[in-house]
Amino acid sequence: RDPEMSRGLGDVYKRQNTDTVFFKDVIGQEETKQRLIQEVNEGRIPHAQLICGPEGVGKFPLALAYARYISCTNRGTTDACGVCPSCVKFNKLVHPDVHFVFPVIKTARSDDYIAEWRRLVLNNPYFNLNHWLNEIHAENSQAVIYTKESDEIMKKLSLKSSEGGFKITIIWLPEKMQLPCANKLLKLLEEPPEKTIFLLVSEAPDMILPTILSRTQRFNIRKIDETSIANALQEKYGVQQSSSMTIAHLANGNFIKALETIHLNEENQLFFELFVSLMRLSYQRKIREMKQWSEQVAGMGRERQKNLLSYCQRMIRENFIYNLHQKDLIYMTPDEQNFATRFAPFVNERNVMGIMDELSEAQQHIEQNVNAKMVFFDFSLKMIVLLKS
């Protein structure tokens, strides 16, 4: 194995630069960068943009690089200068005209967690909700953008620009906004203060109010191409060329997943072991052990339970595709593929939709705070029947 495989995620993240992102640091997405740069240079910056796409494609780094470029007082044709007073403040995420809004816990505001936010972003702008929850020690709490956040946004935007330029608000995961907060934001989007820009960075735009969607310019970000991921792994993390190409393929356009593949990811390993255990117990109809399995999973936090169910959905999908014998379509680690050689035949056209439907229902119930023991035990019992199909 490549030596990089054994690094912990914390170590991998700390190897990043401590300055925040420039366009040159955004992995791949060349066409998108050119479009954003052109908007600024031609003076046609939309007052509200919805930057959306799947996890790990670089939505937040793009928003950050875009905000830096807009604010830079000596910008070049392709990137911010990095040395003007605005860029110096950006290096530590302390620019007075750039505000961040993100999900938090305990009915708090984003500003209550700004120190943790800066630390996470400065370590590596490629992160997901789970990384953020770990950073703030959320445990079983679910992160939300609370109603009181909208009052903070209105208060900040009512002030004059400190630098004389645009006031920029970056909202990470706007789909996490409480309804009253979303309604107040809608009013700001309808009648924006002068020289204000909203950048909404979303992974689930369908969960955002339609009225908000209609008042933003939507910008869909595609998956990162494999070559760009492989090059970044080689240049930034010293991964060997052969390993980097394999990892880039497994990542399937998600750079966060690529980072998690170059080390022993404890959580993914746990999910893999839990998935294998459940499939075996269900096939063998070991009811008592299945109940114990459900109790173990019920002891995990809600976010981890949802992540486990998402992982199970991916594994079912990958095992179904494995039966097609098309290597280019398979995105599994060696351990997962090894298990698939024996398990994949049990996932077929007769039961694959049934299994996926049950996983989706379980995920919905967990989001609705249904008793986790009941949810997972009920799902495991249904797997007995489905695996025999």
Salt bridges, closest charged atoms under 4 A:
GLU4 OE1 - ARG7 NE 3.01
GLU4 OE2 - ARG15 NH1 3.27
ASP25 OD1 - LYS24 NZ 3.56
GLU30 OE2 - LYS33 NZ 3.10
GLU39 OE2 - ARG35 NE 3.84
GLU42 OE1 - ARG44 NE 2.58
ASP111 OD2 - LYS156 NZ 3.00
ASP112 OD1 - ARG109 NH2 3.30
GLU135 OE2 - ARG119 NE 2.72
ASP151 OD1 - LYS184 NZ 3.01
GLU152 OE2 - ARG109 NH1 3.07
GLU163 OE2 - LYS89 NZ 3.30
GLU190 OE2 - ARG215 NH2 3.10
GLU203 OE2 - LYS59 NZ 3.55
GLU226 OE2 - HIS249 ND1 3.01
GLU260 OE2 - HIS131 NE2 3.19
GLU267 OE1 - ARG304 NE 2.85
GLU295 OE2 - LYS291 NZ 2.86
GLU303 OE2 - LYS306 NZ 3.33
GLU336 OE2 - ARG314 NH2 2.93
GLU349 OE2 - ARG350 NH1 3.88
GLU358 OE1 - LYS382 NZ 3.16
GLU361 OE2 - HIS365 NE2 3.88
ASP378 OD2 - LYS382 NZ 3.07
